[in-house]
Amino acid sequence: MELLQNSFVILGVIPVVPFLIVYFIGTGLKQDRKRTLMLAMDVTTLFLLLSVSALFNILFDVRFGFYFILLIVLISAGLIGGAQNRLKGKVDGRRLFRAVWRLSFFFLCVLYILFLFIVLIQYISQAM
């Protein structure tokens, strides 16, 4: 059980690892590369959500990082759903979820890199 806990912590701290694992397993099984890439993005988004929220909490010394990011994701879902309703007259839930989830991947990747560098710089400056 402790091995499972430790592996989840490692995957959460370094979200590139689940992306690479899913991508290489998918390409090793000779699946379509585009579908494998999208699946790897989908899996990694969960780990990015956890990592970015933890980095947000550390950086701003708050305890609501996860809820703040979840609020941003829900607002973006509302905006995309509203646009979908205006354009097509109805909301396709599956396409809406997929669009929000994949946009979250890119948004969270940028935030992860930015927050990681800021936290590392703060840590190094405090150590000196």
Secondary structure, DSSP 4 states (H G I P E B T S, - for coil): -HHHHHHHHHHHH-THHHHHHHHHHHHHTT--HHHHHHHHHHHHHHHHHHHHHHHHHHHHT-S-HHHHHHHHHHHHHHHHHHHHHHHHSS--HHHHHHHHHHHHHHHHHHHHHHHHHHHHHHHHHHH-
